[in-house]
Amino acid sequence: MSGPREVAVVGGGLTPFGVRGVTWAELAQEAGEVLFRTVPNLRAADVDSLFVGAAEPERFAFQSHVAPLVAEQMGLAPHRIVQRTELACASGQSAIRSAYAAIRAGLSDIAVAVGVEKMNIPDMAEANSAMACVLDRPWDAAHGLTAPPFFAMVAQRHMLEHGTTDEQLAAVSQKNHRFANANPVAQFYEKKFDREKLLRLPLVAPPLRLGDCSSMTDGAGAVVLAAEDRVSEFTDTPAWIRGSGQYSDFHNLANMGSLTQWSGLVRASREALRSARIGPGDLDFAELHDCFTISEIIEYEAIGFCGPGEGGSFVADGRSDLGGDVVVNPRGGLLGCGHPLGATGIAQAVEVVDQFAHRVDPARQVPDPEWAMVHNLSGSANVHSVMVYERGG
């Protein structure tokens, strides 16, 4: 019996992210159009499996059973596996992980992973109420611990423990928005944010200002994964999946422990790096889950780019920028691109493929990248999902 097969992401594409005047199904159709345009050798008949990452279509679009809907909108007829994955903000990466596992196990040969989210609806109060469903609703959500207040508490605690400053938070946002200005599908592609402007924006939940928070976003994207013997049909610069890790150790915030030491990310990133047989210093760039500026700072520390409490100075000193230790969020991150929940993990994978192939704007191109990490957190930082990619070709 042969062993597990190697798997690569061989291409993908994204719709524009932002406030879109289209339906959930139309976003899925757009994702299909851009996928077949950006992977020209792909035929619908090649695709035997489909995995759809979608966090809350039932609440945002009043639509469940979305996997066959996406297949129809994309012109696909999956005949081996068709399913939806839901893991809140990590739903898109969950689709990729499921496709990877299926191909590695021999249950699929060519799979498409799609992410779709339509978050901007006429009643924003209803949209925000829907977002609270991600939390432990009877306890955390009912007492107001939705995402901005929770991450504000995280920031306050990090400031207390380590002296992190407003200026260091703004440095994360400035960097990521600058990268987004070189990414045409980003929600804030045409909007400039300097440090001074960011520090004057309205407070959302102190100390977090508007520029410290990712946005409600509509968007979709899709990637193709292939077994090792099929990769050359589609590309000569594949992104090989070399490592993965995932960890969850609480749900109710009363069981979180430290607000600033994310043990789940420590464990998930270590497992992903261990399975890839590299260390954090080997990574050329990382797509991290900057749903809030403080998130990216803590992620530097948990992954091992710097020591505990050093995340603020790490970004302020340019060590997560081009020319630094490791380039973080060169596509613009969630802050610059927006955060359509199900599509974010797909967008990060598309960035890995495009960076490896040198297909991005020179203003955000990582020089000769060989290794990349993708990270998503979901819920109240209670689940962490990590994948490591190596450039092929």
Beta strands, then each sheet from edge to edge (+ up, - down):
strand 1: 7-14
strand 2: 49-53
strand 3: 81-85
strand 4: 110-118
strand 5: 203-205
strand 6: 208-209
strand 7: 218-227
strand 8: 239-248
strand 9: 285-287
strand 10: 327-328
strand 11: 371-378
strand 12: 383-391
sheet 1: 3+ 2+ 4+ 7- 1+ 8- 12+ 11- 9- 10-
sheet 2: 5+ 6-
end
